[in-house]
């Protein structure tokens, strides 16, 4: 299998730690390394290090190579511009086909998620890879939900067909983010899974879906493979890539694909989508506080998150807080209730361009 890490991102959800030139995957929220380096390490335990590729923008190339010195620079696939996940996956699939052939299984992985139990993750990925190798299908991982989450899309498996020997079942539907009532219904149903944005396919399968659903994407795909083989890839890519619609792979392909299978996944997972999600992936103390900072003094504080950028000498002191987030960085401090964590973008939108 060839593993492809998608490393786009604008750096808004974890401001002020993340910025435009240092998005979430290039910061250390937990663990010893930045998130994309943790993702690379995790995948290098599943496939050989030489079979891991990263898709990113030109402005992130140097930072990614600094963060992952063991990465071969030839395994960076550079997008001319950010155009969402469907164009990014098209580009990756075309390059993989040109280098490795149209029949090799490819796995697509986000760069900035938390995944626990790496051995269970590895066996689940191997199962999905085997299904993609055998079937003319796109395979996705479905995370078994642990709560009525309204922030994720869901996958409904076909309950009329028994799972195969790898645990995979046909997908009946992709479902948009639900309200609380629907999320409770999905949780009790037992056949709905969180959509974690991990996909497995052979390039020939993905190319076939582009041909059926997105004819322009199919034309660009073929042009890129031909250009790569002819040594004109660098000249052809910028113009052709700009012609692609900015659209997610879910909307462009997955929701209308002819054959999609889901492998249920039991490893701990979080997309760590905002500051308040740190309490899903970091240990809390007896008062429910998550502390990722060297110097913190708290009195009568509970269910809160405190984060200091590495190297900060400032002490964070708090009294009487409940359900708050406090983030200290070299040039900005963020304070907000945990239940308003999704609103950080509003602050970013207020900042002058030179501060973003």
Order of alpha helices (4+ residues) and beta strands (2+ residues): beta-alpha-beta-alpha-beta-alpha-beta-beta-alpha-beta-beta-beta-alpha-beta-alpha-alpha-alpha-alpha-beta-beta-alpha-beta-beta-beta-beta-beta-beta-alpha
